Amino acid sequence: MTRSPDKYYSARILDRRDVSADLCILLVDPGGPLEYRAGQYATLGIERDGVRTERAYSMVSSPYEEALEFFVELVPNGGLTPGLFQLQPGATLLCRKIAKGRFMLDLWSGRTNHLLISTVTGIAPFVSYVRTICRDWKAGAGAMPGEHKLFCLQGASHSFEFAYREELERYTSEVPWFQYVPTVSRPWDNASWNGETGRVDDLLRKYTEAWKLRPEQTTAYLCGHPNMIENSRGILQRAGWKKDAILEEAYFQAGAKKVSPSA
Ligand SMILES: Cc1cc2nc3c(=O)[nH]c(=O)nc-3n(C[C@H](O)[C@H](O)[C@H](O)COP(=O)(O)OP(=O)(O)OC[C@H]3O[C@@H](n4cnc5c(N)ncnc54)[C@H](O)[C@@H]3O)c2cc1C
């Protein structure tokens, strides 16, 4: 199949920060104008030996920023990430010219509380929401945040995976409309961790009560690992959340067959 070159920009990696051996933050110049809204994703790709591999990545950056920012996890034997992790600043990659996705902040239902739940890299769209609203709030421009309040729970096995913790904790102390709680599921591997422990879905009931979140006033957003999404959806539905008040962005399919790099 021939590729239509018109669909892609030649994007360039501007900067890269390795959070751990299998997590990195990439700053990318898309190579042309890429319009998007907080919560949407870009499609990045690499072409090798005439074979193009592309995947979706949520923007961490706010549309107010010039560069795109991504928080990427290496999937051993994955089709794209092993190659992506070899790229250093200056390297080029493909970026589709159109951003996609409907995982935007729900400003249409009338619900003004937003419960944001993620595993590791699933924090990306939530950072984009908060950066964007923060910028509007500080400028005193526009209607945001108005009555809207954001409550964010992030789960990970290890505390070093919370790459945006410092930034999100700073917002928590600076603005009245945002709360952030990170939780580690393997506290025995995190000796110096004195924050919340347990899987993020197991903490949902505790925090919906602590934050006094009621289904009729709260939209829930589930982003990242499909098992977390499934468990959280069940917990929320049993607590009274209707389907239309739960938005989901699964990063992959649970139990999908692993592919070899050559597949
Ligand atoms: C809307 C959307 C937004 C996304 N945003 C991000 C993002 O911001 N950051 C990010 O890192 N990823 C994100 N992803 C996932 C991303 O698109 C790729 O699927 C992921 O990077 C793996 O790509 P790969 O080609 O290396 O592995 P693949 O060849 O796609 O997958 C190989 C195998 O590993 C499984 N798999 C894929 N990802 C994981 C994982 N994280 N953990 C365990 N198994 C996995 C697959 O189901 C498959 O069985 C997003 C996905 C979607 C649909």
The ligand as an SDF file (V2000), in Angstrom:
LIG
                    3D

 53 58  0  0  0  0  0  0  0  0999 V2000
   -5.7740    7.0240   22.3370 C   0  0  0  0  0  0  0  0  0  0  0  0
   -4.4560    6.4080   22.7900 C   0  0  0  0  0  0  0  0  0  0  0  0
   -3.5210    7.2090   23.4250 C   0  0  0  0  0  0  0  0  0  0  0  0
   -2.3080    6.6440   23.8600 C   0  0  0  0  0  0  0  0  0  0  0  0
   -1.4230    7.4140   24.5220 N   0  0  0  0  0  0  0  0  0  0  0  0
   -0.2710    6.8750   25.0030 C   0  0  0  0  0  0  0  0  0  0  0  0
    0.6490    7.6710   25.7650 C   0  0  0  0  0  0  0  0  0  0  0  0
    0.4430    8.8650   26.0010 O   0  0  0  0  0  0  0  0  0  0  0  0
    1.7970    7.0700   26.1940 N   0  0  0  0  0  0  0  0  0  0  0  0
    2.0500    5.7270   25.9410 C   0  0  0  0  0  0  0  0  0  0  0  0
    3.1110    5.2400   26.3610 O   0  0  0  0  0  0  0  0  0  0  0  0
    1.1840    4.9710   25.2390 N   0  0  0  0  0  0  0  0  0  0  0  0
    0.0530    5.5110   24.7540 C   0  0  0  0  0  0  0  0  0  0  0  0
   -0.8150    4.7460   24.0290 N   0  0  0  0  0  0  0  0  0  0  0  0
   -0.3940    3.3720   23.6490 C   0  0  0  0  0  0  0  0  0  0  0  0
    0.4010    3.4510   22.3360 C   0  0  0  0  0  0  0  0  0  0  0  0
   -0.4480    3.8240   21.2720 O   0  0  0  0  0  0  0  0  0  0  0  0
    1.0500    2.1090   21.9850 C   0  0  0  0  0  0  0  0  0  0  0  0
    0.0660    1.1110   21.9860 O   0  0  0  0  0  0  0  0  0  0  0  0
    2.1490    1.7180   22.9530 C   0  0  0  0  0  0  0  0  0  0  0  0
    3.1510    2.7220   22.9750 O   0  0  0  0  0  0  0  0  0  0  0  0
    2.7930    0.3930   22.5480 C   0  0  0  0  0  0  0  0  0  0  0  0
    3.2400    0.5100   21.2280 O   0  0  0  0  0  0  0  0  0  0  0  0
    4.1970   -0.5930   20.5890 P   0  0  0  0  0  0  0  0  0  0  0  0
    4.0420   -0.4690   19.1070 O   0  0  0  0  0  0  0  0  0  0  0  0
    5.5630   -0.5160   21.1290 O   0  0  0  0  0  0  0  0  0  0  0  0
    3.5590   -1.9540   21.0890 O   0  0  0  0  0  0  0  0  0  0  0  0
    2.4230   -2.7670   20.2990 P   0  0  0  0  0  0  0  0  0  0  0  0
    3.0260   -3.4520   19.1140 O   0  0  0  0  0  0  0  0  0  0  0  0
    1.2910   -1.8200   20.0110 O   0  0  0  0  0  0  0  0  0  0  0  0
    1.9370   -3.7580   21.3780 O   0  0  0  0  0  0  0  0  0  0  0  0
    2.5770   -4.9860   21.6390 C   0  0  0  0  0  0  0  0  0  0  0  0
    1.7690   -5.7260   22.6740 C   0  0  0  0  0  0  0  0  0  0  0  0
    1.8810   -5.0990   23.9590 O   0  0  0  0  0  0  0  0  0  0  0  0
    0.5890   -4.7210   24.4500 C   0  0  0  0  0  0  0  0  0  0  0  0
    0.7700   -3.3830   25.0610 N   0  0  0  0  0  0  0  0  0  0  0  0
    0.7320   -2.1880   24.4600 C   0  0  0  0  0  0  0  0  0  0  0  0
    0.9970   -1.2030   25.3370 N   0  0  0  0  0  0  0  0  0  0  0  0
    1.2090   -1.8160   26.5160 C   0  0  0  0  0  0  0  0  0  0  0  0
    1.5320   -1.3500   27.8200 C   0  0  0  0  0  0  0  0  0  0  0  0
    1.6740   -0.0370   28.0860 N   0  0  0  0  0  0  0  0  0  0  0  0
    1.6910   -2.2580   28.8100 N   0  0  0  0  0  0  0  0  0  0  0  0
    1.5610   -3.5730   28.5630 C   0  0  0  0  0  0  0  0  0  0  0  0
    1.2580   -4.0810   27.3500 N   0  0  0  0  0  0  0  0  0  0  0  0
    1.0850   -3.2160   26.3390 C   0  0  0  0  0  0  0  0  0  0  0  0
   -0.3170   -4.6800   23.2390 C   0  0  0  0  0  0  0  0  0  0  0  0
   -1.6610   -4.9450   23.6110 O   0  0  0  0  0  0  0  0  0  0  0  0
    0.2620   -5.7820   22.3840 C   0  0  0  0  0  0  0  0  0  0  0  0
   -0.1900   -7.0260   22.8400 O   0  0  0  0  0  0  0  0  0  0  0  0
   -2.0330    5.2710   23.6200 C   0  0  0  0  0  0  0  0  0  0  0  0
   -2.9960    4.4800   22.9610 C   0  0  0  0  0  0  0  0  0  0  0  0
   -4.1850    5.0490   22.5740 C   0  0  0  0  0  0  0  0  0  0  0  0
   -5.1950    4.1530   21.8810 C   0  0  0  0  0  0  0  0  0  0  0  0
  1  2  1  0
  2  3  1  0
  2 52  2  0
  3  4  2  0
  4  5  1  0
  4 50  1  0
  5  6  2  0
  6  7  1  0
  6 13  1  0
  7  8  2  0
  7  9  1  0
  9 10  1  0
 10 11  2  0
 10 12  1  0
 12 13  2  0
 13 14  1  0
 14 15  1  0
 14 50  1  0
 15 16  1  0
 16 17  1  0
 16 18  1  0
 18 19  1  0
 18 20  1  0
 20 21  1  0
 20 22  1  0
 22 23  1  0
 23 24  1  0
 24 25  2  0
 24 26  1  0
 24 27  1  0
 27 28  1  0
 28 29  2  0
 28 30  1  0
 28 31  1  0
 31 32  1  0
 32 33  1  0
 33 34  1  0
 33 48  1  0
 34 35  1  0
 35 36  1  0
 35 46  1  0
 36 37  1  0
 36 45  1  0
 37 38  2  0
 38 39  1  0
 39 40  1  0
 39 45  2  0
 40 41  1  0
 40 42  2  0
 42 43  1  0
 43 44  2  0
 44 45  1  0
 46 47  1  0
 46 48  1  0
 48 49  1  0
 50 51  2  0
 51 52  1  0
 52 53  1  0
M  END
$$$$
